Amino acid sequence: MTNSDVCVLIPTLDEAETIGPVIDGFVEEGFENILVVDGGSTDGTADIARDHGARVVQQSGEGKGQAVREAFRYVDVPYVLMLDGDMTYDPADAPKMLEPLFEGRAEHVIGDRFADMHDGAMPRVNQFGNRIINGAFATIHGRNLGDILSGYRAFTVDSIRRIELESDGFTIETELAVECVKHGVPTAVVPVSYHPRPDESDTNLHPVKDGGRIIFALYSLAKTNNPLFYFGSVGTASVLVGTLLGAWVGYEWWFAGISHQVYAVAAGVAILLGAQLLMFAVLSDMIVAVNREQTNRLEGLADRINADGRDVSRRAGPLTDEDVRERTAAEQRELRAED
């Protein structure tokens, strides 16, 4: 694999001060396929990117997530290296970002900014928020990926086609991490440098607003990846509230002789609702586990059929429809035997 197999993807919005040096940095590293998806910049970002040799596409929608999803219509190589166009990421880190992909050790790579974060690159409040979000991700989804909000990513096009991306804004990095865990996409974390933005360049990220959206997305995405946590947390909270309310009603009735019938009914309803949600959480988790196991089997079956097809084509010409049917039937018999 060489750099010609890689598309450098840069979503931009008003990055006129920085997009030129970013593109030049990757050209110096030997990358020629540079795709800039511009979200309607008004400062000449698109023209500057063209002048520096990048292929520029005008985004049809809004938001970084929508730009990333749209970009794959124009990618015609097997690997993508994605980063922001604000000069915070170092083009010199590109080889170690791509190394796990080229060696077949991973299909998705995250650049860990905290490994070499330069002074002033991230405000302390942002660092604290990132730590909280990364810890919540590890708790909810059972994987510690170091820096799930990093914008420096590398992945195979095949892995992106296996997952479902729906995010439009800055939650795209969170969704990428969750979907890779959900679909079992091998993910590697490598240390990268993170630099301060130039003084002339303004960030498009709003820490409080976008941070809230990321936390909400992190929790809502657990619905299909970890329903035990998603429904179980609500169920536990409902049982706890009902129990505390019921205890207060009992105390008032026993020691003060005051009857709170409405509160008593509310406490009972909360406890019953919480218990039902907990049972539903357990059942949902079992369904997700079974579905994940069956999906892995089907994907393994498809890979084996494709591998057998390539072997046959190398030995005796193209694989016929009859060959495919026979091999599929044989694999299905093996699966039934294992069950």
One Martini backbone bead per residue (centre of mass of N, CA, C, O) as a GRO file, in nm:
protein
  339
    1MET     BB    1   0.098   0.035   0.019
    2THR     BB    2   0.014   0.376  -0.062
    3ASN     BB    3  -0.060   0.712  -0.087
    4SER     BB    4  -0.244   0.657  -0.345
    5ASP     BB    5  -0.464   0.495  -0.147
    6VAL     BB    6  -0.520   0.794  -0.034
    7CYS     BB    7  -0.762   1.008   0.120
    8VAL     BB    8  -0.767   1.344   0.200
    9LEU     BB    9  -0.994   1.463   0.441
   10ILE     BB   10  -1.146   1.809   0.444
   11PRO     BB   11  -1.343   1.974   0.643
   12THR     BB   12  -1.497   2.302   0.583
   13LEU     BB   13  -1.519   2.643   0.756
   14ASP     BB   14  -1.363   2.911   0.744
   15GLU     BB   15  -1.016   2.839   0.651
   16ALA     BB   16  -0.821   3.055   0.510
   17GLU     BB   17  -0.567   3.068   0.715
   18THR     BB   18  -0.505   2.724   0.694
   19ILE     BB   19  -0.553   2.540   0.437
   20GLY     BB   20  -0.291   2.574   0.279
   21PRO     BB   21  -0.079   2.450   0.481
   22VAL     BB   22  -0.220   2.179   0.506
   23ILE     BB   23  -0.192   2.088   0.212
   24ASP     BB   24   0.114   2.124   0.188
   25GLY     BB   25   0.189   1.915   0.405
   26PHE     BB   26   0.075   1.665   0.243
   27VAL     BB   27   0.238   1.699  -0.011
   28GLU     BB   28   0.516   1.664   0.134
   29GLU     BB   29   0.419   1.359   0.225
   30GLY     BB   30   0.285   1.237  -0.064
   31PHE     BB   31  -0.001   1.366  -0.117
   32GLU     BB   32  -0.257   1.399  -0.386
   33ASN     BB   33  -0.535   1.305  -0.252
   34ILE     BB   34  -0.729   1.595  -0.197
   35LEU     BB   35  -1.029   1.651  -0.003
   36VAL     BB   36  -1.259   1.924  -0.009
   37VAL     BB   37  -1.532   2.002   0.209
   38ASP     BB   38  -1.743   2.273   0.164
   39GLY     BB   39  -1.974   2.469   0.387
   40GLY     BB   40  -1.990   2.774   0.276
   41SER     BB   41  -1.769   2.970   0.247
   42THR     BB   42  -1.683   3.343   0.282
   43ASP     BB   43  -1.334   3.350   0.267
   44GLY     BB   44  -1.204   3.155   0.027
   45THR     BB   45  -1.135   2.853   0.086
   46ALA     BB   46  -1.185   2.706  -0.185
   47ASP     BB   47  -0.981   2.865  -0.361
   48ILE     BB   48  -0.731   2.800  -0.198
   49ALA     BB   49  -0.745   2.493  -0.226
   50ARG     BB   50  -0.716   2.489  -0.534
   51ASP     BB   51  -0.441   2.642  -0.549
   52HIS     BB   52  -0.311   2.385  -0.370
   53GLY     BB   53  -0.445   2.108  -0.522
   54ALA     BB   54  -0.732   2.057  -0.448
   55ARG     BB   55  -1.029   1.891  -0.416
   56VAL     BB   56  -1.348   2.052  -0.458
   57VAL     BB   57  -1.651   2.040  -0.257
   58GLN     BB   58  -1.977   2.129  -0.235
   59GLN     BB   59  -2.188   2.134   0.011
   60SER     BB   60  -2.535   2.048   0.039
   61GLY     BB   61  -2.521   2.095   0.343
   62GLU     BB   62  -2.484   2.072   0.701
   63GLY     BB   63  -2.213   2.000   0.861
   64LYS     BB   64  -1.971   1.773   0.933
   65GLY     BB   65  -2.122   1.506   0.906
   66GLN     BB   66  -2.241   1.558   0.623
   67ALA     BB   67  -1.967   1.595   0.484
   68VAL     BB   68  -1.859   1.310   0.533
   69ARG     BB   69  -2.086   1.151   0.396
   70GLU     BB   70  -2.058   1.294   0.115
   71ALA     BB   71  -1.755   1.227   0.045
   72PHE     BB   72  -1.796   0.914  -0.044
   73ARG     BB   73  -1.875   0.981  -0.343
   74TYR     BB   74  -1.548   1.077  -0.407
   75VAL     BB   75  -1.424   0.806  -0.323
   76ASP     BB   76  -1.159   0.586  -0.501
   77VAL     BB   77  -1.027   0.463  -0.240
   78PRO     BB   78  -0.950   0.250   0.040
   79TYR     BB   79  -0.847   0.521   0.193
   80VAL     BB   80  -0.887   0.741   0.487
   81LEU     BB   81  -0.784   1.078   0.581
   82MET     BB   82  -0.894   1.264   0.862
   83LEU     BB   83  -0.932   1.628   0.905
   84ASP     BB   84  -0.874   1.935   1.002
   85GLY     BB   85  -0.829   2.288   0.869
   86ASP     BB   86  -0.655   2.432   1.147
   87MET     BB   87  -0.353   2.322   1.226
   88THR     BB   88  -0.367   2.101   1.473
   89TYR     BB   89  -0.258   1.894   1.273
   90ASP     BB   90  -0.003   1.665   1.171
   91PRO     BB   91   0.122   1.545   0.875
   92ALA     BB   92   0.360   1.369   1.007
   93ASP     BB   93   0.135   1.156   1.133
   94ALA     BB   94   0.026   0.987   0.892
   95PRO     BB   95   0.191   0.719   0.888
   96LYS     BB   96   0.091   0.620   1.180
   97MET     BB   97  -0.211   0.622   1.101
   98LEU     BB   98  -0.175   0.406   0.852
   99GLU     BB   99  -0.025   0.153   0.953
  100PRO     BB  100  -0.263  -0.028   1.064
  101LEU     BB  101  -0.392  -0.055   0.781
  102PHE     BB  102  -0.155  -0.167   0.607
  103GLU     BB  103  -0.115  -0.418   0.823
  104GLY     BB  104  -0.417  -0.516   0.925
  105ARG     BB  105  -0.487  -0.422   1.241
  106ALA     BB  106  -0.696  -0.212   1.111
  107GLU     BB  107  -0.997   0.007   1.016
  108HIS     BB  108  -0.956   0.210   1.264
  109VAL     BB  109  -0.822   0.540   1.348
  110ILE     BB  110  -0.702   0.715   1.638
  111GLY     BB  111  -0.598   1.032   1.741
  112ASP     BB  112  -0.414   1.110   2.028
  113ARG     BB  113  -0.392   1.426   2.169
  114PHE     BB  114  -0.283   1.365   2.472
  115ALA     BB  115   0.010   1.269   2.401
  116ASP     BB  116   0.071   1.575   2.236
  117MET     BB  117  -0.004   1.856   2.397
  118HIS     BB  118   0.008   2.173   2.345
  119ASP     BB  119   0.029   2.474   2.449
  120GLY     BB  120  -0.300   2.604   2.402
  121ALA     BB  121  -0.475   2.389   2.236
  122MET     BB  122  -0.657   2.345   2.512
  123PRO     BB  123  -0.874   2.413   2.719
  124ARG     BB  124  -0.944   2.310   3.034
  125VAL     BB  125  -1.249   2.270   2.998
  126ASN     BB  126  -1.215   2.082   2.749
  127GLN     BB  127  -1.045   1.867   2.884
  128PHE     BB  128  -1.253   1.789   3.096
  129GLY     BB  129  -1.481   1.714   2.898
  130ASN     BB  130  -1.324   1.492   2.749
  131ARG     BB  131  -1.281   1.307   2.992
  132ILE     BB  132  -1.577   1.258   3.054
  133ILE     BB  133  -1.660   1.142   2.776
  134ASN     BB  134  -1.454   0.907   2.770
  135GLY     BB  135  -1.555   0.773   3.030
  136ALA     BB  136  -1.848   0.731   2.936
  137PHE     BB  137  -1.780   0.553   2.695
  138ALA     BB  138  -1.641   0.323   2.851
  139THR     BB  139  -1.893   0.255   3.024
  140ILE     BB  140  -2.116   0.217   2.802
  141HIS     BB  141  -1.923   0.056   2.560
  142GLY     BB  142  -1.654  -0.103   2.672
  143ARG     BB  143  -1.436   0.120   2.555
  144ASN     BB  144  -1.099   0.244   2.533
  145LEU     BB  145  -1.017   0.519   2.296
  146GLY     BB  146  -0.907   0.787   2.455
  147ASP     BB  147  -1.017   0.990   2.177
  148ILE     BB  148  -1.329   1.033   2.043
  149LEU     BB  149  -1.295   1.359   1.951
  150SER     BB  150  -1.110   1.318   1.736
  151GLY     BB  151  -1.027   1.444   1.398
  152TYR     BB  152  -0.809   1.216   1.367
  153ARG     BB  153  -0.855   0.992   1.093
  154ALA     BB  154  -0.855   0.638   0.997
  155PHE     BB  155  -0.993   0.447   0.712
  156THR     BB  156  -1.185   0.226   0.562
  157VAL     BB  157  -1.429   0.206   0.330
  158ASP     BB  158  -1.551  -0.066   0.416
  159SER     BB  159  -1.614   0.015   0.713
  160ILE     BB  160  -1.817   0.244   0.644
  161ARG     BB  161  -2.022   0.053   0.491
  162ARG     BB  162  -2.097  -0.110   0.769
  163ILE     BB  163  -2.202   0.157   0.870
  164GLU     BB  164  -2.413   0.410   1.044
  165LEU     BB  165  -2.451   0.746   0.942
  166GLU     BB  166  -2.635   1.053   1.086
  167SER     BB  167  -2.468   1.279   1.148
  168ASP     BB  168  -2.414   1.647   1.112
  169GLY     BB  169  -2.212   1.726   1.325
  170PHE     BB  170  -1.980   1.698   1.595
  171THR     BB  171  -2.090   1.389   1.646
  172ILE     BB  172  -1.930   1.210   1.440
  173GLU     BB  173  -1.703   1.093   1.620
  174THR     BB  174  -1.887   0.946   1.817
  175GLU     BB  175  -2.034   0.770   1.606
  176LEU     BB  176  -1.789   0.624   1.499
  177ALA     BB  177  -1.710   0.484   1.765
  178VAL     BB  178  -1.977   0.337   1.821
  179GLU     BB  179  -2.004   0.181   1.549
  180CYS     BB  180  -1.739   0.020   1.576
  181VAL     BB  181  -1.822  -0.129   1.828
  182LYS     BB  182  -2.094  -0.246   1.729
  183HIS     BB  183  -1.943  -0.385   1.452
  184GLY     BB  184  -1.640  -0.474   1.511
  185VAL     BB  185  -1.426  -0.261   1.440
  186PRO     BB  186  -1.106  -0.237   1.414
  187THR     BB  187  -0.928  -0.042   1.667
  188ALA     BB  188  -0.693   0.223   1.679
  189VAL     BB  189  -0.442   0.393   1.887
  190VAL     BB  190  -0.260   0.696   1.827
  191PRO     BB  191  -0.013   0.917   1.864
  192VAL     BB  192  -0.048   1.278   1.860
  193SER     BB  193  -0.036   1.599   1.762
  194TYR     BB  194  -0.139   1.917   1.928
  195HIS     BB  195  -0.225   2.235   1.815
  196PRO     BB  196  -0.262   2.551   1.800
  197ARG     BB  197  -0.440   2.789   1.687
  198PRO     BB  198  -0.435   3.041   1.510
  199ASP     BB  199  -0.518   3.364   1.579
  200GLU     BB  200  -0.684   3.406   1.297
  201SER     BB  201  -0.841   3.150   1.393
  202ASP     BB  202  -1.169   3.030   1.415
  203THR     BB  203  -1.388   2.850   1.585
  204ASN     BB  204  -1.682   2.624   1.538
  205LEU     BB  205  -1.678   2.551   1.837
  206HIS     BB  206  -1.919   2.495   2.104
  207PRO     BB  207  -1.872   2.373   2.405
  208VAL     BB  208  -2.157   2.366   2.534
  209LYS     BB  209  -2.346   2.292   2.302
  210ASP     BB  210  -2.174   2.058   2.173
  211GLY     BB  211  -2.131   1.900   2.434
  212GLY     BB  212  -2.429   1.834   2.482
  213ARG     BB  213  -2.470   1.680   2.216
  214ILE     BB  214  -2.260   1.460   2.268
  215ILE     BB  215  -2.384   1.343   2.526
  216PHE     BB  216  -2.657   1.275   2.402
  217ALA     BB  217  -2.546   1.089   2.178
  218LEU     BB  218  -2.404   0.887   2.362
  219TYR     BB  219  -2.668   0.792   2.499
  220SER     BB  220  -2.856   0.730   2.249
  221LEU     BB  221  -2.656   0.513   2.115
  222ALA     BB  222  -2.707   0.292   2.345
  223LYS     BB  223  -2.976   0.163   2.249
  224THR     BB  224  -2.817  -0.044   2.031
  225ASN     BB  225  -2.546  -0.127   2.204
  226ASN     BB  226  -2.660  -0.063   2.529
  227PRO     BB  227  -2.960  -0.130   2.667
  228LEU     BB  228  -2.894  -0.184   2.961
  229PHE     BB  229  -2.813   0.109   3.015
  230TYR     BB  230  -3.035   0.280   2.887
  231PHE     BB  231  -3.282   0.143   3.046
  232GLY     BB  232  -3.153   0.086   3.327
  233SER     BB  233  -3.109   0.380   3.420
  234VAL     BB  234  -3.407   0.462   3.417
  235GLY     BB  235  -3.512   0.235   3.599
  236THR     BB  236  -3.338   0.299   3.847
  237ALA     BB  237  -3.441   0.589   3.887
  238SER     BB  238  -3.739   0.513   3.926
  239VAL     BB  239  -3.704   0.330   4.172
  240LEU     BB  240  -3.565   0.539   4.353
  241VAL     BB  241  -3.789   0.750   4.355
  242GLY     BB  242  -4.015   0.563   4.457
  243THR     BB  243  -3.878   0.480   4.723
  244LEU     BB  244  -3.842   0.763   4.848
  245LEU     BB  245  -4.140   0.843   4.833
  246GLY     BB  246  -4.248   0.601   4.998
  247ALA     BB  247  -4.087   0.659   5.255
  248TRP     BB  248  -4.215   0.933   5.313
  249VAL     BB  249  -4.507   0.838   5.332
  250GLY     BB  250  -4.458   0.637   5.565
  251TYR     BB  251  -4.352   0.841   5.770
  252GLU     BB  252  -4.601   1.028   5.778
  253TRP     BB  253  -4.805   0.806   5.866
  254TRP     BB  254  -4.656   0.690   6.124
  255PHE     BB  255  -4.569   0.978   6.281
  256ALA     BB  256  -4.820   1.193   6.173
  257GLY     BB  257  -5.090   1.080   6.030
  258ILE     BB  258  -5.034   1.127   5.720
  259SER     BB  259  -5.207   1.107   5.410
  260HIS     BB  260  -5.051   1.024   5.079
  261GLN     BB  261  -5.208   0.900   4.821
  262VAL     BB  262  -5.089   1.020   4.564
  263TYR     BB  263  -4.791   0.962   4.634
  264ALA     BB  264  -4.826   0.660   4.661
  265VAL     BB  265  -4.908   0.606   4.370
  266ALA     BB  266  -4.655   0.730   4.239
  267ALA     BB  267  -4.455   0.536   4.370
  268GLY     BB  268  -4.569   0.275   4.253
  269VAL     BB  269  -4.540   0.350   3.954
  270ALA     BB  270  -4.232   0.396   3.956
  271ILE     BB  271  -4.153   0.111   4.042
  272LEU     BB  272  -4.293  -0.046   3.813
  273LEU     BB  273  -4.157   0.099   3.578
  274GLY     BB  274  -3.866   0.029   3.658
  275ALA     BB  275  -3.896  -0.279   3.651
  276GLN     BB  276  -3.976  -0.298   3.351
  277LEU     BB  277  -3.722  -0.163   3.237
  278LEU     BB  278  -3.523  -0.373   3.345
  279MET     BB  279  -3.641  -0.614   3.192
  280PHE     BB  280  -3.614  -0.485   2.910
  281ALA     BB  281  -3.307  -0.453   2.920
  282VAL     BB  282  -3.235  -0.752   2.932
  283LEU     BB  283  -3.380  -0.841   2.672
  284SER     BB  284  -3.237  -0.645   2.479
  285ASP     BB  285  -2.951  -0.750   2.530
  286MET     BB  286  -3.004  -1.034   2.423
  287ILE     BB  287  -3.086  -0.954   2.136
  288VAL     BB  288  -2.825  -0.805   2.060
  289ALA     BB  289  -2.635  -1.044   2.102
  290VAL     BB  290  -2.762  -1.233   1.893
  291ASN     BB  291  -2.743  -1.041   1.650
  292ARG     BB  292  -2.434  -1.010   1.659
  293GLU     BB  293  -2.367  -1.307   1.616
  294GLN     BB  294  -2.513  -1.342   1.343
  295THR     BB  295  -2.363  -1.120   1.191
  296ASN     BB  296  -2.080  -1.243   1.220
  297ARG     BB  297  -2.147  -1.502   1.068
  298LEU     BB  298  -2.232  -1.374   0.799
  299GLU     BB  299  -1.968  -1.225   0.748
  300GLY     BB  300  -1.790  -1.478   0.755
  301LEU     BB  301  -1.935  -1.621   0.523
  302ALA     BB  302  -1.882  -1.406   0.307
  303ASP     BB  303  -1.572  -1.418   0.323
  304ARG     BB  304  -1.545  -1.719   0.250
  305ILE     BB  305  -1.683  -1.707  -0.024
  306ASN     BB  306  -1.495  -1.495  -0.149
  307ALA     BB  307  -1.237  -1.661  -0.110
  308ASP     BB  308  -1.328  -1.910  -0.272
  309GLY     BB  309  -1.379  -1.753  -0.534
  310ARG     BB  310  -1.087  -1.663  -0.577
  311ASP     BB  311  -0.961  -1.942  -0.584
  312VAL     BB  312  -1.122  -2.054  -0.826
  313SER     BB  313  -1.048  -1.830  -1.031
  314ARG     BB  314  -0.742  -1.899  -1.024
  315ARG     BB  315  -0.784  -2.206  -1.117
  316ALA     BB  316  -1.093  -2.204  -1.303
  317GLY     BB  317  -1.207  -1.939  -1.314
  318PRO     BB  318  -1.504  -1.838  -1.283
  319LEU     BB  319  -1.764  -1.809  -1.066
  320THR     BB  320  -2.047  -1.971  -1.043
  321ASP     BB  321  -2.367  -1.996  -0.941
  322GLU     BB  322  -2.343  -2.292  -0.853
  323ASP     BB  323  -2.100  -2.258  -0.669
  324VAL     BB  324  -2.234  -2.062  -0.471
  325ARG     BB  325  -2.471  -2.247  -0.385
  326GLU     BB  326  -2.299  -2.480  -0.276
  327ARG     BB  327  -2.138  -2.317  -0.064
  328THR     BB  328  -2.376  -2.205   0.092
  329ALA     BB  329  -2.496  -2.477   0.174
  330ALA     BB  330  -2.247  -2.577   0.328
  331GLU     BB  331  -2.237  -2.348   0.537
  332GLN     BB  332  -2.523  -2.393   0.653
  333ARG     BB  333  -2.464  -2.678   0.756
  334GLU     BB  334  -2.243  -2.595   0.953
  335LEU     BB  335  -2.416  -2.408   1.129
  336ARG     BB  336  -2.625  -2.622   1.215
  337ALA     BB  337  -2.419  -2.809   1.348
  338GLU     BB  338  -2.323  -2.604   1.563
  339ASP     BB  339  -2.621  -2.564   1.684
   0.00000   0.00000   0.00000
